Amino acid sequence: MKNKLIISLCFLVPFVITVLNLQVLVTIFISAAIAQVMAYLSLGLIILGIILILKNRGEFSRTARLWIYFYILYFVIAIFSGAIHNNYTNIIASTIPFFYVIGFYYYLSLPENRSIFEKTAIISFITSCVISIYFNSINFDLDSRGIGEYVVDRAQGVYGDANNMALVTILTFIFIYKIYKPQKKLFKILKIGILAVVFYSLFITFSTTGLSVFIISLVMLNSKFFSGLRLIFGICLLPVVYILLLNLNSLTANINLVGQQRDKINNLVNVLSLNFEEIDDSGRSELVAEVLNYVYENPLLGNGVDFGAIHQTHNTFIAVWADAGIFVLLFFLIMLGVYYRRAFSCPEEIKYFVLPMLLTMCVFMLSLHSVINQPYLMAVFVYLGYLIDDDNKQII
């Protein structure tokens, strides 16, 4: 029992630290030296956990294992490409997500550990949302490392990025909605209250991508509702919802929106009205276009580890291509395709939990280059792999 607790702490403590981005917060509020020690300690705990669980591991997931193949392929080619083009980066820091993949690949091989992971993920994700709301209420800006001189118009949470915070918030909502199933009325009310808080955390990010993905995810989460007469009612209700969303500017006219807040409302309206030319992508298209010039120069083998991240690609797919070339990108796309294909084969309860999670992370890959660089998100990907394979009998 004691050994199991130690093993769980070896994996879950680093997971919580990365979810809450404690290394950055400790750097700001306490000491950079302590933050650096925390980073090495987290990595050390993951390695220690792998060593301790080796003899008592469970059955592995074939789907989750694809990430190990991906990272090996990525690093072999990207390191070689970086050496050719003299593009060097901190290889050790870049391999941290890979260590988390291997660590949680072992840890989550035991079914009882998946249950512990779910509870830990829910609590840490909720905490992240609450901190985001608090930071927004006091106008705390992570970039300026203190109370912002100007009004912070989009909640950036502990990540210093509104889109990253929106991604985590949607994952939080899905986790609570599907995993937490209280039986007593009091706890059911509590669940509704928590979901409302999480949604508010999403709303104050004013993320166009986040709000769009949330609507789709909410429909998927309630797929059972759309059958028979309820399906007809849902279809009839869609035009009403659509019209309301198209008129968001009018509905929010009396709300004191500042800075990018009104721009993001306009963006959502433009998306719904298919007015793509008027969508403001905050300069991301220019950054992608710049990186694509490098991609076209070295399309086969890429330019080296983290080349896309250094050039602020804001697109995970383009970043993978820029780093390690077209073959690694193709493997990456096929791997995600395998996730989706196997998820569709799962029972409905699992399918409509996994699919919204996958949709959320994959859509945000179009606007964030850091999705596969975040250790806690890689742990979630490995967890989803085990959920999928439990029902598809792909565990070996």
Secondary structure, DSSP 8 states (H G I E B T S, - for coil): -HHHHHHHHHHHHHHHHHHTTHHHHHHHHT-HHHHHHHHHHHHHHHHHHHHHHGGG----BHHHHHHHHHHHHHHHHHHHHHHHHT----HHHHTHHHHHHHHHHHHTTSHHHHHHHHHHHHHHHHHHHHHHHHHHHTTEETTTTEE-SS---S--GGGT-HHHHHHHHHHHHHHHHHH----SHHHHHHHHHHHHHHHHHHHTTT-HHHHHHHHHHHHHHTGGGSSHHHHHHHHHHHHHHHHHHHTHHHHTTTS---THHHHHHHHHHHHHTT-GGG---TTHHHHHHHHHHHHHHSTTT-S-TTHHHHTT---HHHHHHHHH-HHHHHHHHHHHHHHHHHHHTS-HHHHHHHHHHHHHHHHHTTT-S-GGG-HHHHHHHHHHHHHHHHHHT-B-
